Amino acid sequence: MKINHTIKLALTGLALASGLSSCSSVKGYQKSKLNDSDMELSARKSQKFEQSFQLYREGGSGANGGKSGGGCGCN
């Protein structure tokens, strides 16, 4: 029973230590990297192209707030 308690205590301590160490503040010289285009939360250019291609080909109305019309591209 003592080994079981020791293992539980060690796992709890490890989980607590890893949880506390994951939070850190951003230093001044690291803030310049936050403005990189890779850090944007918007869709990537390849995804935007794929979406526009699919919307054009599908021709569905109101798919992603886009234009409605046929698949020929002549609204």
MODELLER restraints for C-alpha pairs under 7 A, 6 or more apart:
rsr = mdl.restraints
at = mdl.atoms
rsr.add(forms.Gaussian(group=physical.xy_distance, feature=features.Distance(at['CA:55:A'], at['CA:63:A']), mean=6.98, stdev=0.5))
rsr.add(forms.Gaussian(group=physical.xy_distance, feature=features.Distance(at['CA:56:A'], at['CA:71:A']), mean=5.97, stdev=0.5))
rsr.add(forms.Gaussian(group=physical.xy_distance, feature=features.Distance(at['CA:56:A'], at['CA:73:A']), mean=6.78, stdev=0.5))
rsr.add(forms.Gaussian(group=physical.xy_distance, feature=features.Distance(at['CA:57:A'], at['CA:71:A']), mean=5.47, stdev=0.5))
rsr.add(forms.Gaussian(group=physical.xy_distance, feature=features.Distance(at['CA:58:A'], at['CA:71:A']), mean=6.02, stdev=0.5))
rsr.add(forms.Gaussian(group=physical.xy_distance, feature=features.Distance(at['CA:59:A'], at['CA:69:A']), mean=5.94, stdev=0.5))
rsr.add(forms.Gaussian(group=physical.xy_distance, feature=features.Distance(at['CA:59:A'], at['CA:70:A']), mean=4.87, stdev=0.5))
rsr.add(forms.Gaussian(group=physical.xy_distance, feature=features.Distance(at['CA:59:A'], at['CA:71:A']), mean=4.12, stdev=0.5))
rsr.add(forms.Gaussian(group=physical.xy_distance, feature=features.Distance(at['CA:60:A'], at['CA:68:A']), mean=6.42, stdev=0.5))
rsr.add(forms.Gaussian(group=physical.xy_distance, feature=features.Distance(at['CA:60:A'], at['CA:69:A']), mean=6.91, stdev=0.5))
rsr.add(forms.Gaussian(group=physical.xy_distance, feature=features.Distance(at['CA:61:A'], at['CA:67:A']), mean=6.50, stdev=0.5))
rsr.add(forms.Gaussian(group=physical.xy_distance, feature=features.Distance(at['CA:61:A'], at['CA:68:A']), mean=3.96, stdev=0.5))
rsr.add(forms.Gaussian(group=physical.xy_distance, feature=features.Distance(at['CA:61:A'], at['CA:69:A']), mean=6.12, stdev=0.5))
rsr.add(forms.Gaussian(group=physical.xy_distance, feature=features.Distance(at['CA:62:A'], at['CA:68:A']), mean=5.87, stdev=0.5))
rsr.add(forms.Gaussian(group=physical.xy_distance, feature=features.Distance(at['CA:68:A'], at['CA:75:A']), mean=7.00, stdev=0.5))
rsr.add(forms.Gaussian(group=physical.xy_distance, feature=features.Distance(at['CA:69:A'], at['CA:75:A']), mean=5.11, stdev=0.5))
